[in-house]
Amino acid sequence: MSDTDLIKLYSKQILSLAASIPHQSPLDAPQGEAKVRSPLCGSTVTAGLTLDGERIADYAQNVKACALGQASASILGKVIIGLDRPSLERGRTELTTMLKDAGPVPSAPFDGYEVLQPAREFKNRHASILLAFNAAIEAIDDAKANA
């Protein structure tokens, strides 16, 4: 099966995820915010959040990315409430390994990323796929800096 066939196979799932990105309404009073951009393709994700101790209590995201970046933000958005920075770092590392080194799909709660396995061959889209993680981590850092 060619890469094109794999992308076609997964395209309905990717497009479905891209069309159902959670947490798109901005927060009234975020404790931390971050906007990250992929220099390669220009995709951006802006994240705002509130923390309860070390864990994300509320989250908002504005995603301006390709379908792969949108799908990634959708997958992360479904599980992000209640996560802390170390969990997000682990998920980002596992996703990077899946994309760049043909590693396994990220472990729970990030196991929905199997749909993006065909994107391994599209190195120019890896940064877009990782944007949601990067924005959330930077927003946590901003919240802690503002505390």
Secondary structure, 3 states (H helix, E strand, C coil): CCHHHHHHHHHHHHHHHHCCCCCCCCCCCCCEEEEEECCCCCCEEEEEEEEECCEEEEEEEEEECCHHHHHHHHHHHHHCCCCEHHHHHHHHHHHHHHHHHCCCCCCCCCHHHHHHHHHHHCHHHHHHHHHHHHHHHHHHHHHHHHC
